[in-house]
Amino acid sequence: MNKADKILVCLVLFIGVAFFFLRSTAKSSYAEVYFKKEKILTINLYTDRKTYTVDGTLGKIILEVEHGKIRVLEEESPKHICSRQGWVSKEGDTIICLPNEITVTLKGKKELDTIVR
């Protein structure tokens, strides 16, 4: 392996690592809340600090939104597993609350890929 090959390998590795970190830290812009696989609420994550209440199987769940992040603040569940998950903010992150059959999935911006005429 000569000097040019080493430079090429380092360059490819650097681009790959940079792409991975840029892709994995993509912020989401909204969250979709599902109850038993049915979408019941869409939440804009870039609003002022706000709470939302949704009904689950075991009772009410309170979601808190602040500065592009969302979490389960309170819930009616035996072990409070949902609220232990903490804040999520990256596109693709999911809060799963199985006892209440509620899931919160973070999505990115809704943009058009292509326009066909």
C-alpha positions as a LaTeX table, in Angstrom:
\begin{tabular}{lrrr}
\hline
Residue & $x$ (\AA) & $y$ (\AA) & $z$ (\AA) \\
\hline
Met1 & 0.00 & 0.00 & 0.00 \\
Asn2 & 1.58 & 3.25 & $-1.09$ \\
Lys3 & 1.08 & 6.79 & 0.22 \\
Ala4 & $-1.75$ & 7.64 & $-2.23$ \\
Asp5 & $-3.71$ & 4.52 & $-1.17$ \\
Lys6 & $-3.40$ & 5.46 & 2.50 \\
Ile7 & $-4.64$ & 8.99 & 1.80 \\
Leu8 & $-7.60$ & 7.62 & $-0.17$ \\
Val9 & $-8.56$ & 5.19 & 2.61 \\
Cys10 & $-8.34$ & 7.95 & 5.25 \\
Leu11 & $-10.45$ & 10.29 & 3.10 \\
Val12 & $-13.16$ & 7.65 & 2.56 \\
Leu13 & $-13.24$ & 6.83 & 6.29 \\
Phe14 & $-13.48$ & 10.52 & 7.21 \\
Ile15 & $-16.39$ & 11.09 & 4.81 \\
Gly16 & $-18.17$ & 7.98 & 6.10 \\
Val17 & $-17.82$ & 8.99 & 9.75 \\
Ala18 & $-18.91$ & 12.57 & 9.00 \\
Phe19 & $-21.99$ & 11.34 & 7.11 \\
Phe20 & $-22.89$ & 9.00 & 9.99 \\
Phe21 & $-22.74$ & 11.74 & 12.62 \\
Leu22 & $-24.59$ & 14.29 & 10.49 \\
Arg23 & $-27.33$ & 11.77 & 9.70 \\
Ser24 & $-27.72$ & 10.42 & 13.24 \\
Thr25 & $-28.12$ & 13.84 & 14.86 \\
Ala26 & $-30.96$ & 15.03 & 12.62 \\
Lys27 & $-33.50$ & 16.89 & 14.72 \\
Ser28 & $-37.15$ & 16.12 & 14.31 \\
Ser29 & $-39.81$ & 18.76 & 13.84 \\
Tyr30 & $-42.97$ & 16.97 & 14.95 \\
Ala31 & $-44.18$ & 13.92 & 16.84 \\
Glu32 & $-47.02$ & 11.55 & 16.03 \\
Val33 & $-48.91$ & 9.96 & 18.92 \\
Tyr34 & $-50.58$ & 6.59 & 18.31 \\
Phe35 & $-53.11$ & 4.65 & 20.38 \\
Lys36 & $-53.45$ & 1.00 & 19.31 \\
Lys37 & $-51.78$ & 1.76 & 15.95 \\
Glu38 & $-54.20$ & 4.63 & 15.21 \\
Lys39 & $-52.77$ & 8.15 & 14.98 \\
Ile40 & $-54.56$ & 10.36 & 17.49 \\
Leu41 & $-52.35$ & 13.45 & 17.66 \\
Thr42 & $-49.61$ & 15.32 & 15.80 \\
Ile43 & $-47.45$ & 17.64 & 17.92 \\
Asn44 & $-45.16$ & 20.44 & 16.72 \\
Leu45 & $-41.98$ & 20.12 & 18.78 \\
Tyr46 & $-40.91$ & 23.73 & 18.29 \\
Thr47 & $-43.57$ & 25.41 & 20.38 \\
Asp48 & $-43.19$ & 26.97 & 23.78 \\
Arg49 & $-43.20$ & 24.60 & 26.75 \\
Lys50 & $-46.52$ & 22.81 & 26.55 \\
Thr51 & $-48.24$ & 19.67 & 27.85 \\
Tyr52 & $-50.68$ & 17.36 & 26.09 \\
Thr53 & $-52.98$ & 14.80 & 27.70 \\
Val54 & $-53.94$ & 11.60 & 25.87 \\
Asp55 & $-56.03$ & 8.66 & 27.03 \\
Gly56 & $-54.38$ & 5.24 & 27.17 \\
Thr57 & $-55.68$ & 1.81 & 28.13 \\
Leu58 & $-54.87$ & 2.25 & 31.84 \\
Gly59 & $-55.60$ & 5.98 & 32.05 \\
Lys60 & $-54.26$ & 9.37 & 31.09 \\
Ile61 & $-50.72$ & 10.12 & 29.88 \\
Ile62 & $-49.29$ & 13.62 & 30.02 \\
Leu63 & $-46.70$ & 14.47 & 27.35 \\
Glu64 & $-44.40$ & 17.47 & 27.79 \\
Val65 & $-42.83$ & 19.34 & 24.86 \\
Glu66 & $-39.97$ & 21.79 & 25.26 \\
His67 & $-37.36$ & 23.16 & 22.80 \\
Gly68 & $-37.64$ & 20.36 & 20.21 \\
Lys69 & $-37.82$ & 17.52 & 22.77 \\
Ile70 & $-40.69$ & 15.44 & 24.12 \\
Arg71 & $-41.15$ & 13.11 & 27.09 \\
Val72 & $-43.83$ & 11.39 & 29.15 \\
Leu73 & $-44.24$ & 13.61 & 32.19 \\
Glu74 & $-46.88$ & 11.60 & 34.04 \\
Glu75 & $-48.78$ & 8.39 & 33.42 \\
Glu76 & $-51.14$ & 5.97 & 35.04 \\
Ser77 & $-49.13$ & 2.78 & 34.86 \\
Pro78 & $-48.01$ & 0.28 & 37.52 \\
Lys79 & $-44.22$ & 0.72 & 37.15 \\
His80 & $-44.04$ & 4.10 & 35.36 \\
Ile81 & $-41.87$ & 2.66 & 32.61 \\
Cys82 & $-42.93$ & 5.26 & 30.04 \\
Ser83 & $-41.83$ & 8.27 & 32.06 \\
Arg84 & $-38.44$ & 6.67 & 32.79 \\
Gln85 & $-37.50$ & 6.88 & 29.10 \\
Gly86 & $-36.82$ & 10.60 & 29.47 \\
Trp87 & $-36.48$ & 13.21 & 26.74 \\
Val88 & $-36.20$ & 12.24 & 23.06 \\
Ser89 & $-35.39$ & 14.61 & 20.21 \\
Lys90 & $-33.84$ & 12.80 & 17.25 \\
Glu91 & $-35.75$ & 11.89 & 14.13 \\
Gly92 & $-36.82$ & 8.24 & 14.36 \\
Asp93 & $-36.78$ & 8.08 & 18.17 \\
Thr94 & $-39.81$ & 6.43 & 19.73 \\
Ile95 & $-41.37$ & 6.44 & 23.17 \\
Ile96 & $-43.20$ & 3.18 & 23.73 \\
Cys97 & $-45.73$ & 2.89 & 26.53 \\
Leu98 & $-46.93$ & $-0.70$ & 26.29 \\
Pro99 & $-49.13$ & $-0.77$ & 29.41 \\
Asn100 & $-51.19$ & 2.10 & 27.97 \\
Glu101 & $-50.78$ & 1.06 & 24.29 \\
Ile102 & $-49.42$ & 4.52 & 23.38 \\
Thr103 & $-46.43$ & 5.18 & 21.12 \\
Val104 & $-44.85$ & 8.52 & 20.25 \\
Thr105 & $-42.73$ & 8.60 & 17.08 \\
Leu106 & $-40.57$ & 11.56 & 16.11 \\
Lys107 & $-40.58$ & 12.58 & 12.47 \\
Gly108 & $-38.64$ & 15.07 & 10.35 \\
Lys109 & $-39.87$ & 17.90 & 8.24 \\
Lys110 & $-42.52$ & 17.14 & 5.67 \\
Glu111 & $-40.87$ & 18.06 & 2.38 \\
Leu112 & $-41.48$ & 17.14 & $-1.21$ \\
Asp113 & $-38.87$ & 14.91 & $-2.84$ \\
Thr114 & $-39.95$ & 15.38 & $-6.44$ \\
Ile115 & $-42.63$ & 16.98 & $-8.51$ \\
Val116 & $-43.82$ & 15.12 & $-11.60$ \\
Arg117 & $-45.86$ & 16.83 & $-14.30$ \\
\hline
\end{tabular}
